[in-house]
Amino acid sequence: VQLQASGGGLVQAGGSLRLSCVASGRAFSTYEMGWFRQAPGKEREFVASVSWSGRSTYYVASVKGRFTISRDNAKNTVYLQMNSLKPEDTAVYYCAGHDRPYRSATILSPNDMDSWGKGTLVTVSS
């Protein structure tokens, strides 16, 4: 599966952005998908995941209640709706996936993932 992320940009604190990640390949529907981010000088960190079916999601505590991950398997696309953005959300955001059907979403490690998209930069100004 090849992934292409988009939707990043510059936004003021308190604003919103929606990231999209389009997948090519027929295996998308069995992939658990995740969003990760990497701020300057920091390690890549897990943000959110969505199960193969879309019925289960998992979030890191720092974004819970502000971010929503979802997917549309008919469009081979996963989304990350980001609301109430904070300057500390500034990072390059990456979508990633791995084949994991019939399981609920869980916390993911970068080492778990089979496929990665190129990142999209999100900058939140104070």
C-alpha positions as a Markdown table, in Angstrom:
| # | Residue | x | y | z |
|---|---|---|---|---|
| 1 | Val | 0.0 | 0.0 | 0.0 |
| 2 | Gln | 1.3 | 3.4 | -1.0 |
| 3 | Leu | 0.2 | 6.4 | 1.0 |
| 4 | Gln | 0.0 | 10.1 | 0.3 |
| 5 | Ala | -0.8 | 12.6 | 3.0 |
| 6 | Ser | -2.1 | 16.2 | 2.5 |
| 7 | Gly | -3.9 | 19.0 | 4.3 |
| 8 | Gly | -1.2 | 20.5 | 6.5 |
| 9 | Gly | -0.7 | 24.2 | 6.8 |
| 10 | Leu | -0.4 | 27.2 | 9.0 |
| 11 | Val | -3.2 | 27.9 | 11.5 |
| 12 | Gln | -3.6 | 30.0 | 14.6 |
| 13 | Ala | -4.0 | 28.4 | 18.0 |
| 14 | Gly | -7.6 | 27.3 | 18.5 |
| 15 | Gly | -8.1 | 26.7 | 14.8 |
| 16 | Ser | -8.8 | 23.5 | 12.9 |
| 17 | Leu | -7.2 | 21.5 | 10.1 |
| 18 | Arg | -8.2 | 18.2 | 8.4 |
| 19 | Leu | -5.5 | 15.9 | 7.2 |
| 20 | Ser | -6.2 | 13.3 | 4.5 |
| 21 | Cys | -4.2 | 10.3 | 3.5 |
| 22 | Val | -5.1 | 8.5 | 0.3 |
| 23 | Ala | -3.9 | 4.9 | -0.2 |
| 24 | Ser | -3.3 | 3.0 | -3.4 |
| 25 | Gly | -3.7 | -0.8 | -3.4 |
| 26 | Arg | -6.5 | -3.2 | -2.7 |
| 27 | Ala | -5.2 | -4.1 | 0.8 |
| 28 | Phe | -6.3 | -0.8 | 2.4 |
| 29 | Ser | -9.5 | -2.2 | 3.7 |
| 30 | Thr | -7.6 | -4.7 | 6.0 |
| 31 | Tyr | -5.1 | -2.2 | 7.2 |
| 32 | Glu | -5.1 | -0.6 | 10.6 |
| 33 | Met | -4.2 | 3.0 | 9.9 |
| 34 | Gly | -2.4 | 5.5 | 12.1 |
| 35 | Trp | -1.2 | 9.1 | 12.3 |
| 36 | Phe | 2.2 | 9.9 | 13.8 |
| 37 | Arg | 3.9 | 13.3 | 14.2 |
| 38 | Gln | 7.4 | 14.5 | 14.6 |
| 39 | Ala | 8.4 | 17.9 | 16.0 |
| 40 | Pro | 11.8 | 19.4 | 15.4 |
| 41 | Gly | 14.4 | 17.7 | 17.5 |
| 42 | Lys | 12.0 | 15.1 | 18.8 |
| 43 | Glu | 11.2 | 11.5 | 18.1 |
| 44 | Arg | 8.3 | 10.4 | 15.9 |
| 45 | Glu | 5.3 | 9.8 | 18.2 |
| 46 | Phe | 2.0 | 8.1 | 17.8 |
| 47 | Val | -1.1 | 10.3 | 17.6 |
| 48 | Ala | -4.1 | 8.2 | 16.7 |
| 49 | Ser | -5.2 | 4.9 | 15.1 |
| 50 | Val | -8.3 | 3.5 | 13.4 |
| 51 | Ser | -9.1 | -0.1 | 13.0 |
| 52 | Trp | -9.5 | -1.8 | 9.6 |
| 53 | Ser | -13.3 | -1.4 | 9.8 |
| 54 | Gly | -13.3 | 2.1 | 11.1 |
| 55 | Arg | -15.4 | 1.1 | 14.2 |
| 56 | Ser | -12.5 | 1.4 | 16.7 |
| 57 | Thr | -10.2 | 4.2 | 17.4 |
| 58 | Tyr | -7.4 | 5.0 | 19.8 |
| 59 | Tyr | -5.7 | 8.3 | 20.7 |
| 60 | Val | -2.7 | 9.5 | 22.6 |
| 61 | Ala | -3.9 | 11.4 | 25.7 |
| 62 | Ser | -2.6 | 14.8 | 24.5 |
| 63 | Val | -5.0 | 14.9 | 21.6 |
| 64 | Lys | -8.0 | 13.0 | 23.0 |
| 65 | Gly | -11.2 | 15.1 | 22.7 |
| 66 | Arg | -9.5 | 17.5 | 20.1 |
| 67 | Phe | -8.6 | 15.2 | 17.2 |
| 68 | Thr | -10.8 | 12.7 | 15.4 |
| 69 | Ile | -9.5 | 9.9 | 13.2 |
| 70 | Ser | -11.7 | 8.3 | 10.6 |
| 71 | Arg | -11.6 | 6.4 | 7.4 |
| 72 | Asp | -13.6 | 5.8 | 4.2 |
| 73 | Asn | -12.7 | 2.4 | 2.8 |
| 74 | Ala | -14.7 | 3.1 | -0.4 |
| 75 | Lys | -12.4 | 6.1 | -1.0 |
| 76 | Asn | -9.2 | 4.4 | 0.3 |
| 77 | Thr | -8.8 | 7.4 | 2.6 |
| 78 | Val | -8.1 | 8.1 | 6.3 |
| 79 | Tyr | -8.6 | 11.5 | 7.9 |
| 80 | Leu | -7.4 | 13.3 | 10.9 |
| 81 | Gln | -9.7 | 16.2 | 12.0 |
| 82 | Met | -7.7 | 18.4 | 14.3 |
| 83 | Asn | -9.6 | 21.0 | 16.4 |
| 84 | Ser | -8.6 | 23.4 | 19.1 |
| 85 | Leu | -5.0 | 23.3 | 17.9 |
| 86 | Lys | -2.2 | 24.3 | 20.2 |
| 87 | Pro | 1.3 | 25.4 | 19.3 |
| 88 | Glu | 2.6 | 22.2 | 20.8 |
| 89 | Asp | 0.8 | 20.3 | 18.0 |
| 90 | Thr | 3.3 | 21.8 | 15.5 |
| 91 | Ala | 5.0 | 18.9 | 13.7 |
| 92 | Val | 5.3 | 17.0 | 10.5 |
| 93 | Tyr | 2.4 | 14.6 | 10.4 |
| 94 | Tyr | 2.7 | 11.2 | 8.8 |
| 95 | Cys | 0.1 | 8.6 | 8.0 |
| 96 | Ala | 1.1 | 4.9 | 8.2 |
| 97 | Gly | -0.5 | 1.5 | 8.0 |
| 98 | His | -0.1 | -2.2 | 8.6 |
| 99 | Asp | -2.2 | -5.2 | 7.8 |
| 100 | Arg | -4.2 | -6.0 | 10.8 |
| 101 | Pro | -7.8 | -7.1 | 10.1 |
| 102 | Tyr | -10.5 | -8.1 | 12.6 |
| 103 | Arg | -8.8 | -6.4 | 15.5 |
| 104 | Ser | -9.6 | -3.2 | 17.4 |
| 105 | Ala | -7.4 | -0.1 | 17.1 |
| 106 | Thr | -4.5 | 0.1 | 19.5 |
| 107 | Ile | -1.5 | 2.2 | 20.3 |
| 108 | Leu | 1.0 | 1.9 | 17.6 |
| 109 | Ser | 4.8 | 2.0 | 17.4 |
| 110 | Pro | 6.6 | 3.3 | 14.3 |
| 111 | Asn | 8.3 | -0.1 | 14.1 |
| 112 | Asp | 4.8 | -1.8 | 13.7 |
| 113 | Met | 4.0 | -0.1 | 10.4 |
| 114 | Asp | 4.5 | -1.5 | 6.9 |
| 115 | Ser | 3.7 | 1.6 | 4.9 |
| 116 | Trp | 4.4 | 5.3 | 5.3 |
| 117 | Gly | 3.3 | 8.4 | 3.5 |
| 118 | Lys | 5.4 | 11.5 | 3.1 |
| 119 | Gly | 4.7 | 13.9 | 5.9 |
| 120 | Thr | 2.6 | 17.0 | 5.8 |
| 121 | Leu | 3.7 | 20.0 | 7.9 |
| 122 | Val | 1.3 | 21.5 | 10.5 |
| 123 | Thr | 2.3 | 24.8 | 12.1 |
| 124 | Val | 0.2 | 26.3 | 14.9 |
| 125 | Ser | 1.0 | 29.9 | 15.7 |
| 126 | Ser | 0.3 | 31.3 | 19.2 |
